[in-house]
Amino acid sequence: MVIKCVVCEQNEKKYKCKTCEVPYCSLPCYRKHQETPCETPQREPSAENDDKSLRNYLYTTVDTVEPAKLEQLRHSEQLQNLLYNPHLRRLLTEIDTAPDARKAIRVAMMEPLFVEFADECLRVIEPPDANERHELELMNS
């Protein structure tokens, strides 16, 4: 489906207004659109807006996790049980307050308890698919 420029109603849209998201095709159409004030459209929360949740982060990377997925960590009984361990809590505090967090994580990864914690976090955020689960079961048997 081709979306037309709302201003000239002739050309295919190439851009959209940053404020009201009205589609337009060219700089002259944009200038004409800007002659009247526009407003941000009101939206109701929906599944479509979930992918936009990463906009809350200043700097995203391929490793950035969506807030909704991070929320799943709160409900993991296995993680809650691991966090009862004072040694793990101390490790996490050291990482959080370290001047070089990457180095602190490398050191913590030498601790089996921290590796177990990190693995469980990954399992909650990125559950293994059926093939990976089967491979894990074979490795653990």
Secondary structure, DSSP 8 states (H G I E B T S, - for coil): ---B-TTTSSSB--EE-TTT--EE-SHHHHHHHTTS----------GGGGGGGGGGSSS--TT---HHHHHHHTT-HHHHHHTT-HHHHHHHHHHHH-SSHHHHHHHHTTSHHHHHHHHHHHHHHS---HHHHHHHHHHH-
